[in-house]
């Protein structure tokens, strides 16, 4: 049984959900006269899969961009690990242990899968450019250690057979998996997934759903995701926050959201007896 007010709880499948790791307090984001997000508050707990859903134009991606530092809200505060986070650049947010994928795939098309995933290890690389060019001592040891970690992720996501293939030659579903691999390479404490199933067929969605659950279970990553496929959302998520026209209209477990009349009217369609 879940007690949402407790510091931690155990899910029915045995996963431990910890206390609040990130909190959005009264976030308002404007672009000129357009209000993309209006006074929204919600939190993300350690170890959970937290979904953000809503119709097109609801402000979901804008909220993910606030979390990842691409946008700084005009009003409200972001708290991370109990401390108020000042306005930050995306690379500073990444340094805090927050990694993401993108709605529109953002990979280096001319580089191999292996090299793309290696770019996710930049935060773990401390040797300078000259040392890397010489590739001796610390730089060599660092490179070997990072490649070992990347190879583990490639094995985990079952993309060994394409590791030396240029990303530009891959089908869409595999590109999505490579982007997930690159985000995992950063060893994030919070993983942000922007529509990870978009454009996929049924089989590809099943594979990606399995990998997301495995990442949460085996890597211990806290996951916040945006997704339009309601079947996926209800199956994967521990809690769901629902947005509509920049406002929050629902927040709770999948069952609570599924039975919320405001959500039904705005997003899931009118209920029928």
Buried (B, 14 or more C-beta within 10 A) or exposed (E): EEEEEEEEBEEEEEBEBBBBBBBBBEBBBBEEEEBBBBBBBBBBBBBBBBBBBBBEEBBBBBBBBBBBBBBBBEEBBBBBBEEEBEEBEBEEBBEBBBBBBBBEBEBEEEBBBBBBBBBBBEBEBEBEEEBBEEEEEEBBEBBEEBBEBBBEBBEBBEBEEBBEBBBEEBEEBBBBBBBBBBBBBBBBBBBBBBBBBBEBEEEBBEBBBEBBBEBBEEBEBBBBBBBBBBEBBBEBBBBBBBBBBBBBBBBBBBEEBBEBEEBBEBBBEEEEE
